[in-house]
Amino acid sequence: MNTPLAIDDKLLALAGDLPLLARNVVDGYFHGLHRSARRGSSPVFAAHRPYMAGDPARLVDWRVWAKTDQLFIREYEQETNLRGYLYLDTSRSMAYGDGAQNKMAYSRLLCAVLALLMQNQNDAPGIGFIGQTDYGDRVPLIPPSSRGDHLHALLDRLARTEADGEADDLGQFAGLLALGRERAVSVLVSDGYFPEQQGRDFLTQLNERGHEVLFLHVLHRDEVDPQFEDDVLFVDSETGAEIEADGRSMRPGYDKKFGAFLRSIESLCLEHETAYCRIITDEPMDLALSAFLSRRAELF
């Protein structure tokens, strides 16, 4: 595999826009993975390969044989028609961090890369924005589609999304979920700061629809390994509440509570047969994309 792509402030500035950077990630560092389309009997020609004993005669390209006196098999790409649902948490806790390590900036790019990856896999990407109580005139859901202009509209909406949700949970998500059972993969991109029961309800509804579900747990390095020194001012990004405390004395208690938080998220995913992948915003995205491709493969 190629060297993983580290997303830093310099790269973000050079890219200039979300679609270009997403394409750089997919084309530059995951080339070959997203090209592994399933082969079947659809009319989309993929490649020739030499004939092997046992291959059906109907797959032989007789025109090539007539010209070369050699037997070759015509392979085709199968249109998968798989629907992919991305659910991006836009609550205020996702606004933490600076530059490329900001949780929302990282998550936006991650969703853009996944949407592009889906399209390149002949899948139909869609996205729902959760963590809001009032969407105003913004579109809360872009349904999955394989239309040529669909990805552009999805990435444009994604680029304008901020972590400004007033909810301290997943918000009003019921209307954003797919209706009925269908062949689909759903990806929740969130920092996990929502009530456990609400997370359980969300995953239950996806399970009932027969989706393969993946939770990409996006966290900042400060949350995983905080550098507490002297007095520290803590600000609740959801409510704005402030509290000052002695950082060093708080570290053991913080580690205990944060560890319990991580275990509760992992337990929730295990309970609902949801694949879990923890991502730190100072790390490359290859782990998240591998987790997605693995989960997608469960549908075949």
C-alpha positions in Angstrom: 0.0 0.0 0.0 1.1 3.5 -0.6 2.3 5.8 2.2 -0.8 7.0 4.1 -2.0 10.6 3.3 -1.6 12.9 6.3 -4.2 15.7 6.1 -2.5 18.9 7.4 -3.2 22.6 7.2 -0.8 23.1 4.3 -2.5 20.4 2.2 -5.9 21.9 3.0 -4.7 25.3 1.8 -3.2 23.9 -1.4 -6.3 21.9 -2.2 -8.5 25.0 -2.0 -11.8 23.0 -2.1 -13.3 19.9 -0.6 -14.0 17.9 -3.8 -10.4 18.3 -5.1 -8.9 17.2 -1.8 -11.3 14.2 -1.5 -10.3 13.1 -5.0 -6.6 13.5 -4.2 -7.1 11.2 -1.2 -9.0 8.5 -3.2 -6.9 8.6 -6.4 -3.5 9.1 -4.8 -3.7 6.6 -1.8 -6.5 4.2 -2.5 -6.0 3.5 -6.2 -6.8 -0.1 -6.8 -9.0 -0.5 -3.8 -11.9 1.4 -5.1 -11.3 -0.1 -8.6 -12.0 -3.6 -7.3 -15.5 -3.6 -8.8 -17.2 -7.0 -8.7 -17.2 -8.9 -12.0 -20.5 -10.3 -13.3 -22.6 -10.4 -16.4 -23.6 -6.7 -16.9 -22.9 -5.1 -20.3 -20.1 -2.8 -18.9 -16.9 -4.3 -20.3 -13.9 -4.4 -17.9 -11.0 -6.3 -19.4 -9.7 -9.4 -21.2 -7.9 -12.2 -19.6 -6.5 -15.5 -21.0 -8.8 -18.4 -21.2 -8.5 -21.0 -18.4 -9.8 -24.6 -18.3 -13.4 -24.6 -17.1 -14.3 -21.1 -18.3 -17.7 -21.1 -20.0 -17.5 -21.0 -23.8 -20.1 -18.2 -23.9 -17.5 -15.8 -22.3 -14.9 -16.3 -25.0 -14.2 -13.3 -27.2 -14.4 -15.1 -30.6 -13.4 -11.9 -32.4 -10.1 -11.8 -30.6 -9.7 -15.5 -31.3 -10.3 -14.9 -35.0 -7.6 -12.3 -35.2 -5.0 -13.8 -32.8 -5.8 -17.6 -32.7 -5.7 -17.2 -28.9 -8.6 -17.6 -26.5 -9.4 -14.7 -24.2 -12.3 -14.2 -21.8 -14.3 -11.0 -21.7 -14.8 -9.8 -18.1 -17.5 -7.3 -17.1 -18.1 -5.0 -14.2 -21.3 -5.6 -12.3 -23.5 -2.6 -11.4 -23.9 -3.1 -7.7 -26.7 -0.6 -7.1 -25.7 -0.5 -3.4 -27.0 2.4 -1.5 -24.7 4.2 0.9 -25.9 6.4 3.7 -23.5 8.8 5.5 -24.8 10.3 8.7 -22.7 13.3 9.8 -23.0 14.6 13.4 -23.2 18.4 13.3 -23.6 19.1 17.0 -21.4 21.7 18.6 -18.9 19.2 20.1 -17.8 18.5 16.6 -16.4 22.0 16.3 -13.4 21.2 18.6 -9.9 21.6 17.3 -7.9 23.8 15.0 -7.2 23.6 11.3 -7.1 20.2 9.7 -7.4 18.6 13.2 -10.8 20.2 13.8 -13.3 17.3 14.2 -15.8 18.8 11.8 -13.2 19.7 9.1 -11.8 16.1 9.3 -15.2 14.6 9.3 -16.4 16.6 6.3 -13.4 15.5 4.3 -13.9 11.9 5.5 -17.5 11.9 4.3 -16.5 13.5 1.0 -13.9 10.7 0.4 -16.4 8.0 1.3 -19.0 9.5 -1.1 -16.5 9.6 -3.9 -15.4 6.1 -3.1 -19.0 4.9 -3.2 -19.5 6.5 -6.6 -16.4 4.9 -7.9 -17.7 1.5 -6.7 -20.9 2.0 -8.7 -22.8 2.7 -5.5 -25.3 5.4 -4.8 -24.1 7.8 -2.0 -26.4 9.9 0.2 -25.9 12.0 3.3 -28.0 13.0 6.3 -27.0 15.7 8.8 -27.8 14.9 12.4 -27.4 16.8 15.7 -29.8 19.6 14.8 -33.1 20.7 16.3 -33.8 23.3 13.6 -32.5 23.0 10.0 -34.0 26.3 8.8 -33.8 26.4 5.0 -30.9 23.9 4.9 -31.5 20.4 3.4 -31.2 17.8 6.2 -31.0 14.8 3.9 -29.6 14.2 0.4 -31.0 10.8 -0.6 -28.7 8.3 -2.3 -28.5 8.6 -6.1 -26.2 7.4 -8.9 -26.9 10.4 -11.2 -23.9 12.1 -12.7 -24.6 15.5 -11.0 -25.5 14.0 -7.6 -22.0 13.9 -6.2 -21.4 17.5 -7.0 -24.5 18.6 -5.1 -23.6 16.4 -2.2 -20.1 17.7 -1.9 -21.3 21.3 -2.2 -23.7 20.9 0.6 -21.1 19.1 2.7 -18.5 21.9 2.2 -21.0 24.4 3.6 -21.8 22.3 6.7 -20.7 23.6 10.1 -20.9 22.1 13.6 -23.5 24.5 14.8 -26.2 22.2 16.0 -28.0 23.4 19.1 -28.8 19.8 20.1 -26.5 18.0 22.6 -27.5 14.7 21.0 -28.4 13.3 17.6 -31.3 15.7 17.2 -34.4 14.8 15.2 -33.0 12.0 13.1 -36.1 9.8 12.6 -37.0 11.5 9.3 -33.5 11.1 8.0 -33.5 7.3 8.0 -34.2 5.2 5.0 -37.6 3.7 4.7 -38.1 0.0 4.5 -35.5 -2.7 4.0 -32.9 -2.3 1.3 -29.4 -3.4 0.4 -27.4 -0.7 2.0 -24.5 0.3 4.2 -24.9 3.1 6.7 -22.0 5.0 8.2 -22.3 7.2 11.4 -19.6 9.8 11.6 -19.6 11.3 15.1 -17.6 12.0 18.3 -20.1 9.9 20.2 -21.2 12.6 22.6 -24.9 11.7 22.6 -27.2 9.9 25.1 -26.7 6.2 25.1 -30.4 5.5 24.7 -30.6 7.7 21.7 -27.6 6.0 20.1 -29.3 2.7 20.8 -32.5 3.9 19.1 -30.5 5.1 16.1 -28.6 1.9 15.5 -31.7 -0.2 16.2 -33.6 1.5 13.4 -30.7 1.0 11.0 -30.6 -2.7 12.0 -34.3 -3.1 11.4 -33.8 -1.9 7.9 -31.2 -4.6 7.3 -28.2 -2.2 6.8 -24.6 -3.1 7.4 -23.6 -0.3 9.8 -20.3 1.3 10.6 -19.6 3.8 13.4 -16.6 6.0 12.6 -15.7 7.5 16.0 -13.9 10.7 15.3 -11.9 12.2 18.3 -9.3 14.9 18.8 -5.9 14.0 20.3 -6.7 16.3 23.2 -9.6 14.1 24.1 -7.7 10.9 24.0 -4.5 12.1 25.6 -5.0 15.5 27.2 -2.0 17.4 28.4 -3.2 18.7 31.8 -0.8 21.1 33.4 -1.4 23.5 36.3 -4.9 25.1 36.2 -7.1 24.3 33.3 -10.3 26.0 32.1 -12.7 23.5 30.7 -15.5 24.8 28.4 -18.4 22.6 27.4 -18.6 23.0 23.6 -22.3 22.0 23.6 -23.5 24.3 26.4 -20.7 26.9 26.8 -20.5 26.1 30.6 -17.0 26.8 32.1 -15.2 25.2 35.0 -11.7 25.8 36.3 -9.7 23.0 37.9 -6.3 21.7 38.7 -5.3 19.7 35.6 -2.8 17.3 37.1 -5.1 16.2 39.9 -7.9 15.7 37.4 -6.0 13.5 35.0 -6.7 10.1 36.8 -10.4 10.9 37.1 -10.6 12.0 33.5 -8.8 8.9 32.2 -11.3 6.8 34.2 -14.4 8.5 32.8 -13.1 8.7 29.3 -12.2 5.0 29.4 -15.8 4.2 30.5 -17.1 6.4 27.7 -15.1 4.5 25.1 -16.2 1.2 26.5 -19.9 2.2 26.5 -19.6 3.2 22.8 -17.9 -0.1 21.9 -20.5 -2.0 23.9 -23.3 -0.2 22.1 -21.8 -1.1 18.7 -21.3 -4.8 19.7 -24.9 -5.0 21.0 -26.2 -3.7 17.6 -23.8 -5.6 15.3 -22.2 -2.4 14.2 -18.6 -2.3 13.1 -16.5 0.2 15.1 -13.5 2.2 14.1 -11.9 4.9 16.3 -10.2 7.7 14.4 -8.0 10.5 15.8 -7.9 13.7 13.7 -4.1 13.8 13.6 -4.0 10.4 11.9 -4.4 9.4 8.2 -7.8 8.2 6.9 -6.7 4.8 5.6 -7.9 3.0 8.7 -11.4 4.5 8.3 -11.6 3.6 4.5 -10.4 0.1 5.1 -13.2 -0.3 7.8 -15.7 1.0 5.3 -14.6 -1.3 2.5 -14.7 -4.3 4.9 -18.2 -3.4 6.0 -19.3 -3.0 2.4 -18.0 -6.4 1.6 -20.4 -8.0 4.1 -23.2 -7.3 1.5 -21.7 -9.5 -1.1 
